[in-house]
Every structure is written in structure tokens, then in C-alpha cells.
């Protein structure tokens, strides 16, 4: 990476978007080169939630030969890994998998902090996945409007059940983020790798979700503003 940053004139001490994307693309290049050596292929780790938010580096972790998790939302991935750890793994693998589940979600594209802790926590940057997966389900499965999804989310996450409680302001903030990113990041989904459809929803451009990459979220975001003013 040092040589690459030197070639493009980037200070390796500046941990900006260029630094992060270069890291992600280098990882993918290494994986694909090793796969070629082994006459194999790279299995993608990206899931449905990351595809919806575009939380991937274009031609970095966005790319693989097969996206095995492409129709599995992030919240379900956690349950699947935990189930596999408890029912399918040996002791060493079980401990490793459970440790992964307990680790904050992060692309880890910038160095850890001075104490060795992860300094880039995904849900601090794009919002809680349990909210985004809720939004995504009602967008894909039912095609509900932003106003209706906001209303349902406020009811579902009001703290009266056993789940996490979120304020109406927090829900509105992350719903706005969801729509903004969902539209802006379609260009990544338009050229995503093949993958299986496991559940009832998918974002594959070859099947479930055909959307122009230059579609605008303006009307959807404005409807949220109207709801807020009302």
C-alpha cells in the first residue's frame, strides 16, 4: 500500500476516503490473485443490508465471483453465525464465531485507536441495521411509502416490547439516510455479482430489483419532510 499511495501522491497518514477505498480494493485484488493461483473463486461477504446502503467500495469488497450473502439482511447474518457456532462448529471454531458476532460491525479500513479498539464502527456512521433492515423489508416486500414506513417504525421501536427503543427523531434521521443512500448507491447494485435468493426479498438487477442508477430520491425525501411539518 505504501508504494501505491506514493504512486498516486497520497499521504499514508491521511486516513480519508481515498485511503479507505484503496485498502478495500487492495484486499479484493489480493483475494482474486490468490483465488487464481488456487484455481478457485472469491466468495463475496457483502449482505443485503450492505447492498441496500451501498456500504461497500466499488470494485473493492463490492466485487466477487459469487455473493453468497446477497439476499440475507445483516440482522439475520448475526443469528445465522450464532446458530452455526452453537450447532455446527468445533470448540475452537465456536469461540471464534461467537467472538465475531460480539465484535462491532466495521470494515476496518482505518487503523485502530491508541488503545487498540476498532475506530470505525459502521452503525455509528450509517445507523442501526435493525432499523435499516426494517425499512428495507417494507420497501421491497410491500412497497410502502416513506410516511407509512416511518409510522410503522415508530410503533415497532417505541420501547413497549423487548426490542431496542428509538425516538421518533432518530427513526426519521436514519430513514432519511436510508432513502438517500438507497437511491444514490444503485450503481453498485446494477453490476453486482451473481448470488442466491434465499428469502422473499432480493436486490439483484437480474431479477427482483430493476432500477436506473441515476434515479433520484428527491420525491421520497420530500415526502418525509412533509410528514415532519405535519
Rosetta blueprint (number, residue, H / E / L):
1 X L
2 X H
3 X H
4 X H
5 X H
6 X H
7 X H
8 X H
9 X L
10 X L
11 X L
12 X L
13 X L
14 X L
15 X L
16 X L
17 X H
18 X H
19 X H
20 X H
21 X H
22 X H
23 X H
24 X H
25 X H
26 X H
27 X H
28 X H
29 X H
30 X H
31 X H
32 X H
33 X H
34 X H
35 X H
36 X H
37 X H
38 X L
39 X L
40 X L
41 X L
42 X L
43 X E
44 X E
45 X L
46 X L
47 X L
48 X H
49 X H
50 X H
51 X H
52 X H
53 X H
54 X L
55 X L
56 X L
57 X L
58 X L
59 X L
60 X L
61 X L
62 X L
63 X L
64 X L
65 X L
66 X E
67 X E
68 X L
69 X L
70 X L
71 X L
72 X L
73 X L
74 X H
75 X H
76 X H
77 X H
78 X H
79 X H
80 X H
81 X H
82 X H
83 X H
84 X H
85 X H
86 X H
87 X H
88 X L
89 X L
90 X L
91 X H
92 X H
93 X H
94 X H
95 X H
96 X H
97 X H
98 X H
99 X H
100 X H
101 X H
102 X H
103 X L
104 X L
105 X L
106 X L
107 X L
108 X L
109 X L
110 X L
111 X L
112 X L
113 X L
114 X L
115 X L
116 X L
117 X L
118 X L
119 X L
120 X L
121 X L
122 X H
123 X H
124 X H
125 X H
126 X H
127 X L
128 X L
129 X H
130 X H
131 X H
132 X H
133 X H
134 X H
135 X H
136 X H
137 X H
138 X H
139 X H
140 X H
141 X L
142 X L
143 X L
144 X L
145 X L
146 X H
147 X H
148 X H
149 X H
150 X H
151 X H
152 X H
153 X H
154 X H
155 X H
156 X H
157 X L
158 X L
159 X L
160 X L
161 X L
162 X L
163 X L
164 X L
165 X L
166 X L
167 X L
168 X H
169 X H
170 X H
171 X H
172 X H
173 X H
174 X H
175 X H
176 X H
177 X H
178 X H
179 X H
180 X H
181 X H
182 X H
183 X H
184 X H
185 X L
186 X H
187 X H
188 X H
189 X H
190 X L
191 X L
192 X L
193 X L
194 X L
195 X L
196 X L
197 X L
198 X L
199 X L
200 X L
201 X L
202 X L
203 X L
204 X L
205 X L
206 X L
207 X L
208 X L
209 X L
210 X L
211 X L
212 X L
213 X L
214 X L
215 X L
216 X L
217 X L
218 X H
219 X H
220 X H
221 X H
222 X H
223 X H
224 X H
225 X H
226 X H
227 X H
228 X H
229 X H
230 X L
